[in-house]
């Protein structure tokens, strides 16, 4: 090529970079225009007229392979553990522990995995790493890392034999540094194993096509059939071989040996056929549940399909979300700048060469790979289209490979090759910057990966072996798969609490203390516990700010800020804390009917916002207590609950009126029985945001015949002597709790209508005690 044409080719690539940057920045139409202009300019420059040399000396090939291997290992092994632990990864770890325990006997057994049933092949790979190197988060991710490295080497082998050594080297380097590939290699082991088997099967098929050896035909059949034992989307992965298989059947020299691949493929599928025959829903159930067919039928047109295809194609250049996403923040595309700039030009070139079996293979590979995402009602999610990614890197490598060989003149050739080196180096640096800074620190991603669960478990682990963790969050429980796996890996004692009362009923054998673990939404519970345990240490964890080395101001994500509040709380209470016997802190009296049983107790405040069931059976409760209403500004009570509660204030039905400053008798009665309570009370002022009613606003409910005049100042508000109409209205027995010197309490009732349930109410810490029902 002449210097002018080389310059035109470099300018065409520059147009692609501009278009990709505009798409990433959200300027979609200008970005599409830049990408289309880049495709046209690439053809106009004559870049595709260059034929890449297929021959390469062995020394260059060895050096190139070493470079690819180094990049693959570094980008996957460096900072191997991402923030958080996604539930599917945790399930894989738990199933691997079951493999080691002998509960799962075969890698071809079907095991339940979240919403799906998978073969246990991936779990056996994880179990092997657990057995060899010990069970940890690192060894949990090691099989995926190894599979990702093997897949990159296999991609190099395919591209080298089909398109040339230079294209192969660049494609493998782009694959090695791609954040999309790195992220999936560290999670979702089934998906990465499916990608690896697909690439290895295709590599064997290409070698069989060129060398015509029976062993490569057999290896191709086994590799492609192995994808069936991995992820759902990989069940159709073998279809990518169709163009090459059809071409081989047309040629007499390969037709006779193609049956070897077919026999190997069929034999390797026998365990899958047997398992799916016994459980057909394991094969079709998940696909049916996310199919677009229901949306198409409801719409009465194919528009849902068109929208799904467009959104699926958009995940590579524009955005994955904002609603449906997995890899990275939802605002970002799956391909980063360099790959996104070049891939469409390479795809356009393959379309012009569609008669070639190898270019046909790339086009069919991409179409088959995106089909599971494009046909899914929950798309786009990149892991459903991950098997479409290998052709993308080959296409992106093609323009740079031809630019590398563009000029015969030495000076022009140096300029062309320097441009390629600069682009590849800058792309690798950008990918490093994006993945290890932007990706690791982004709050969306940390939320989706369950980073706060790892933080909660880390707080409990830091406390020591003789401490327990009491999980009381509004979003998950100690038995959630991520916390369940961390409990086993780190030898933690994590327990659930359905209320503040349940959190305080601890085993007296605990020698160290308790870490109360919670997340935003339960701050009031933290304040209640802090009031009971003034000496407790509050341990907070905040999200880090999104950070990049450079370029953070060029895209919208620079505007995203972390949550200004802690993402996790840990309240450390030593076992010797005097708060364990401070029964006077429990001001709210509770009477509950749980199934056929009747319970009564006191608790710090009526607060139920935790993930686990409050009671083992459906229950209904009545809460009574005195509430101090502030005087500046006037406040009303706002209730957030799933119990349809009836509230009376000072004996009158409450309808949201502003309360006069001072002390008020409150009665809350739940509606239909529930197992999991949701009950939070807020102060609401005129024109102001809601504020949770703090625990120090509650006082003991005082029956009328026991209440005298008092003048106890509470923030400038004096208690008033008010008639107690509550008991007279509902005609329920009145209760009073008398504190004993040892910190325990005794309830007295006027009518002995409640039975005693020591197994339910005994509190070993003497905070909440069984009530000896003494009749007056």
ChimeraX attribute file (.defattr): number of C-alpha atoms within 10 A of each C-alpha:
attribute: neighborCount
match mode: 1-to-1
recipient: residues
	/A:1	20
	/A:2	14
	/A:3	17
	/A:4	11
	/A:5	17
	/A:6	21
	/A:7	16
	/A:8	18
	/A:9	28
	/A:10	23
	/A:11	16
	/A:12	28
	/A:13	26
	/A:14	18
	/A:15	24
	/A:16	32
	/A:17	22
	/A:18	21
	/A:19	28
	/A:20	31
	/A:21	26
	/A:22	24
	/A:23	28
	/A:24	26
	/A:25	18
	/A:26	18
	/A:27	14
	/A:28	17
	/A:29	12
	/A:30	16
	/A:31	25
	/A:32	19
	/A:33	17
	/A:34	23
	/A:35	30
	/A:36	17
	/A:37	17
	/A:38	26
	/A:39	23
	/A:40	13
	/A:41	21
	/A:42	26
	/A:43	16
	/A:44	14
	/A:45	20
	/A:46	16
	/A:47	25
	/A:48	19
	/A:49	11
	/A:50	15
	/A:51	13
	/A:52	19
	/A:53	12
	/A:54	13
	/A:55	11
	/A:56	12
	/A:57	8
	/A:58	9
	/A:59	9
	/A:60	11
	/A:61	16
	/A:62	11
	/A:63	11
	/A:64	20
	/A:65	19
	/A:66	13
	/A:67	14
	/A:68	25
	/A:69	19
	/A:70	14
	/A:71	21
	/A:72	27
	/A:73	18
	/A:74	14
	/A:75	24
	/A:76	26
	/A:77	17
	/A:78	9
	/A:79	12
	/A:80	19
	/A:81	19
	/A:82	20
	/A:83	20
	/A:84	19
	/A:85	25
	/A:86	20
	/A:87	20
	/A:88	19
	/A:89	23
	/A:90	22
	/A:91	20
	/A:92	26
	/A:93	31
	/A:94	23
	/A:95	24
	/A:96	28
	/A:97	23
	/A:98	16
	/A:99	21
	/A:100	18
	/A:101	11
	/A:102	10
	/A:103	11
	/A:104	19
	/A:105	13
	/A:106	13
	/A:107	18
	/A:108	18
	/A:109	16
	/A:110	20
	/A:111	17
	/A:112	13
	/A:113	16
	/A:114	12
	/A:115	10
	/A:116	17
	/A:117	20
	/A:118	24
	/A:119	24
	/A:120	26
	/A:121	22
	/A:122	28
	/A:123	28
	/A:124	25
	/A:125	20
	/A:126	28
	/A:127	27
	/A:128	19
	/A:129	20
	/A:130	21
	/A:131	14
	/A:132	10
	/A:133	11
	/A:134	14
	/A:135	20
	/A:136	17
	/A:137	20
	/A:138	19
	/A:139	22
	/A:140	28
	/A:141	25
	/A:142	24
	/A:143	26
	/A:144	28
	/A:145	29
	/A:146	19
	/A:147	21
	/A:148	28
	/A:149	27
	/A:150	21
	/A:151	28
	/A:152	28
	/A:153	26
	/A:154	22
	/A:155	25
	/A:156	29
	/A:157	24
	/A:158	25
	/A:159	26
	/A:160	21
	/A:161	18
	/A:162	18
	/A:163	19
	/A:164	21
	/A:165	26
	/A:166	25
	/A:167	28
	/A:168	28
	/A:169	25
	/A:170	24
	/A:171	29
	/A:172	32
	/A:173	27
	/A:174	28
	/A:175	29
	/A:176	29
	/A:177	25
	/A:178	26
	/A:179	27
	/A:180	23
	/A:181	27
	/A:182	22
	/A:183	23
	/A:184	23
	/A:185	26
	/A:186	25
	/A:187	25
	/A:188	21
	/A:189	29
	/A:190	29
	/A:191	25
	/A:192	29
	/A:193	29
	/A:194	30
	/A:195	29
	/A:196	28
	/A:197	28
	/A:198	28
	/A:199	28
	/A:200	25
	/A:201	27
	/A:202	26
	/A:203	25
	/A:204	25
	/A:205	27
	/A:206	24
	/A:207	19
	/A:208	23
	/A:209	19
	/A:210	13
	/A:211	12
	/A:212	19
	/A:213	14
	/A:214	16
	/A:215	14
	/A:216	22
	/A:217	28
	/A:218	23
	/A:219	22
	/A:220	31
	/A:221	28
	/A:222	24
	/A:223	26
	/A:224	33
	/A:225	28
	/A:226	25
	/A:227	27
	/A:228	24
	/A:229	25
	/A:230	22
	/A:231	24
	/A:232	23
	/A:233	25
	/A:234	30
	/A:235	18
	/A:236	16
	/A:237	26
	/A:238	23
	/A:239	18
	/A:240	24
	/A:241	22
	/A:242	15
	/A:243	20
	/A:244	19
	/A:245	21
	/A:246	13
	/A:247	15
	/A:248	20
	/A:249	15
	/A:250	11
	/A:251	10
	/A:252	9
	/A:253	12
	/A:254	21
	/A:255	15
	/A:256	12
	/A:257	19
	/A:258	22
	/A:259	16
	/A:260	18
	/A:261	23
	/A:262	18
	/A:263	15
	/A:264	19
	/A:265	22
	/A:266	15
	/A:267	13
	/A:268	18
	/A:269	19
	/A:270	12
	/A:271	16
	/A:272	20
	/A:273	14
	/A:274	12
	/A:275	16
	/A:276	15
	/A:277	12
	/A:278	10
	/A:279	14
	/A:280	12
	/A:281	14
	/A:282	20
	/A:283	20
	/A:284	14
	/A:285	15
	/A:286	14
	/A:287	18
	/A:288	13
	/A:289	14
	/A:290	16
	/A:291	18
	/A:292	20
	/A:293	17
	/A:294	14
	/A:295	15
	/A:296	15
	/A:297	11
	/A:298	9
	/A:299	11
	/A:300	10
	/A:301	11
	/A:302	13
	/A:303	12
	/A:304	21
	/A:305	18
	/A:306	13
	/A:307	13
	/A:308	20
	/A:309	19
	/A:310	13
	/A:311	21
	/A:312	26
	/A:313	18
	/A:314	17
	/A:315	23
	/A:316	24
	/A:317	27
	/A:318	26
	/A:319	25
	/A:320	27
	/A:321	20
	/A:322	11
	/A:323	12
	/A:324	15
	/A:325	23
	/A:326	21
	/A:327	21
	/A:328	25
	/A:329	24
	/A:330	19
	/A:331	20
	/A:332	26
	/A:333	25
	/A:334	29
	/A:335	25
	/A:336	24
	/A:337	23
	/A:338	25
	/A:339	27
	/A:340	26
	/A:341	28
	/A:342	30
	/A:343	26
	/A:344	19
	/A:345	29
	/A:346	22
	/A:347	22
	/A:348	15
	/A:349	19
	/A:350	20
	/A:351	15
	/A:352	10
	/A:353	13
	/A:354	15
	/A:355	11
	/A:356	14
	/A:357	18
	/A:358	21
	/A:359	22
	/A:360	20
	/A:361	22
	/A:362	24
	/A:363	21
	/A:364	18
	/A:365	24
	/A:366	21
	/A:367	17
	/A:368	21
	/A:369	25
	/A:370	23
	/A:371	18
	/A:372	27
	/A:373	26
	/A:374	26
	/A:375	21
	/A:376	23
	/A:377	21
	/A:378	17
	/A:379	26
	/A:380	30
	/A:381	24
	/A:382	25
	/A:383	23
	/A:384	24
	/A:385	26
	/A:386	24
	/A:387	28
	/A:388	23
	/A:389	21
	/A:390	25
	/A:391	24
	/A:392	25
	/A:393	27
	/A:394	29
	/A:395	24
	/A:396	24
	/A:397	28
	/A:398	28
	/A:399	25
	/A:400	28
	/A:401	25
	/A:402	23
	/A:403	24
	/A:404	21
	/A:405	18
	/A:406	26
	/A:407	21
	/A:408	12
	/A:409	11
	/A:410	9
	/A:411	10
	/A:412	18
	/A:413	19
	/A:414	14
	/A:415	18
	/A:416	23
	/A:417	19
	/A:418	13
	/A:419	16
	/A:420	20
	/A:421	14
	/A:422	11
	/A:423	15
	/A:424	19
	/A:425	13
	/A:426	14
	/A:427	20
	/A:428	22
	/A:429	14
	/A:430	21
	/A:431	24
	/A:432	19
	/A:433	18
	/A:434	23
	/A:435	22
	/A:436	18
	/A:437	16
	/A:438	23
	/A:439	25
	/A:440	22
	/A:441	21
	/A:442	22
	/A:443	21
	/A:444	16
	/A:445	21
	/A:446	22
	/A:447	18
	/A:448	18
	/A:449	24
	/A:450	17
	/A:451	21
	/A:452	24
	/A:453	26
	/A:454	19
	/A:455	21
	/A:456	25
	/A:457	24
	/A:458	15
	/A:459	23
	/A:460	27
	/A:461	20
	/A:462	9
	/A:463	16
	/A:464	12
	/A:465	14
	/A:466	13
	/A:467	23
	/A:468	24
	/A:469	27
	/A:470	26
	/A:471	29
	/A:472	29
	/A:473	28
	/A:474	18
	/A:475	14
	/A:476	19
	/A:477	25
	/A:478	26
	/A:479	15
	/A:480	15
	/A:481	22
	/A:482	27
	/A:483	24
	/A:484	20
	/A:485	26
	/A:486	24
	/A:487	19
	/A:488	15
	/A:489	16
	/A:490	16
	/A:491	11
	/A:492	22
	/A:493	19
	/A:494	23
	/A:495	17
	/A:496	23
	/A:497	25
	/A:498	25
	/A:499	27
	/A:500	22
	/A:501	20
	/A:502	17
	/A:503	18
	/A:504	21
	/A:505	19
	/A:506	19
	/A:507	11
	/A:508	12
	/A:509	10
	/A:510	13
	/A:511	14
	/A:512	16
	/A:513	21
	/A:514	26
	/A:515	27
	/A:516	31
	/A:517	30
	/A:518	28
	/A:519	25
	/A:520	15
	/A:521	16
	/A:522	20
	/A:523	17
	/A:524	20
	/A:525	25
	/A:526	23
	/A:527	16
	/A:528	20
	/A:529	23
	/A:530	19
	/A:531	16
	/A:532	22
	/A:533	20
	/A:534	13
	/A:535	14
	/A:536	19
	/A:537	14
	/A:538	14
	/A:539	15
	/A:540	18
	/A:541	16
	/A:542	15
	/A:543	20
	/A:544	14
	/A:545	17
	/A:546	19
	/A:547	19
	/A:548	20
	/A:549	13
	/A:550	10
	/A:551	12
	/A:552	15
	/A:553	10
	/A:554	12
	/A:555	14
	/A:556	13
	/A:557	17
	/A:558	15
	/A:559	10
	/A:560	12
	/A:561	13
	/A:562	17
	/A:563	12
	/A:564	9
	/A:565	12
	/A:566	16
	/A:567	21
	/A:568	23
	/A:569	25
	/A:570	27
	/A:571	23
	/A:572	24
	/A:573	24
	/A:574	20
	/A:575	18
	/A:576	11
	/A:577	15
	/A:578	14
	/A:579	23
	/A:580	21
	/A:581	18
	/A:582	20
	/A:583	25
	/A:584	22
	/A:585	23
	/A:586	22
	/A:587	24
	/A:588	23
	/A:589	24
	/A:590	20
	/A:591	17
	/A:592	18
	/A:593	16
	/A:594	18
	/A:595	14
	/A:596	8
	/A:597	14
	/A:598	17
	/A:599	19
	/A:600	22
	/A:601	20
	/A:602	26
	/A:603	23
	/A:604	24
	/A:605	30
	/A:606	27
	/A:607	24
	/A:608	26
	/A:609	25
	/A:610	28
	/A:611	22
	/A:612	24
	/A:613	19
	/A:614	21
	/A:615	19
	/A:616	12
	/A:617	16
	/A:618	17
	/A:619	22
	/A:620	22
	/A:621	22
	/A:622	19
	/A:623	21
	/A:624	26
	/A:625	21
	/A:626	22
	/A:627	22
	/A:628	22
	/A:629	23
	/A:630	20
	/A:631	14
	/A:632	8
	/A:633	13
	/A:634	16
	/A:635	22
	/A:636	21
	/A:637	21
	/A:638	19
	/A:639	18
	/A:640	14
	/A:641	16
	/A:642	15
	/A:643	18
	/A:644	15
	/A:645	19
	/A:646	14
	/A:647	22
	/A:648	19
	/A:649	18
	/A:650	20
	/A:651	19
	/A:652	14
	/A:653	11
	/A:654	18
	/A:655	13
	/A:656	13
	/A:657	11
	/A:658	17
	/A:659	18
	/A:660	14
	/A:661	17
	/A:662	18
	/A:663	23
	/A:664	24
	/A:665	25
	/A:666	21
	/A:667	27
	/A:668	18
	/A:669	19
	/A:670	21
	/A:671	15
	/A:672	13
	/A:673	17
	/A:674	20
	/A:675	17
	/A:676	22
	/A:677	26
	/A:678	23
	/A:679	18
	/A:680	20
	/A:681	20
	/A:682	17
	/A:683	20
	/A:684	21
	/A:685	17
	/A:686	11
	/A:687	6
	/A:688	10
	/A:689	10
	/A:690	16
	/A:691	14
	/A:692	19
	/A:693	22
	/A:694	16
	/A:695	25
	/A:696	16
	/A:697	15
	/A:698	24
	/A:699	22
	/A:700	19
	/A:701	23
	/A:702	18
	/A:703	18
	/A:704	16
	/A:705	9
	/A:706	7
	/A:707	13
	/A:708	11
	/A:709	9
	/A:710	10
	/A:711	10
	/A:712	11
	/A:713	10
	/A:714	14
	/A:715	9
	/A:716	10
	/A:717	16
	/A:718	15
	/A:719	17
	/A:720	14
	/A:721	13
	/A:722	14
	/A:723	13
	/A:724	18
	/A:725	16
	/A:726	21
	/A:727	16
	/A:728	12
	/A:729	12
	/A:730	10
	/A:731	9
	/A:732	11
	/A:733	14
	/A:734	17
	/A:735	17
	/A:736	17
	/A:737	22
	/A:738	14
	/A:739	14
	/A:740	11
	/A:741	7
	/A:742	10
	/A:743	19
	/A:744	21
	/A:745	24
	/A:746	16
	/A:747	19
	/A:748	19
	/A:749	18
	/A:750	14
	/A:751	14
	/A:752	12
	/A:753	9
	/A:754	14
	/A:755	13
	/A:756	15
	/A:757	14
	/A:758	13
	/A:759	8
	/A:760	12
	/A:761	16
	/A:762	15
	/A:763	20
	/A:764	16
	/A:765	20
	/A:766	19
	/A:767	24
	/A:768	27
	/A:769	23
	/A:770	21
	/A:771	23
	/A:772	14
	/A:773	17
	/A:774	12
	/A:775	9
	/A:776	8
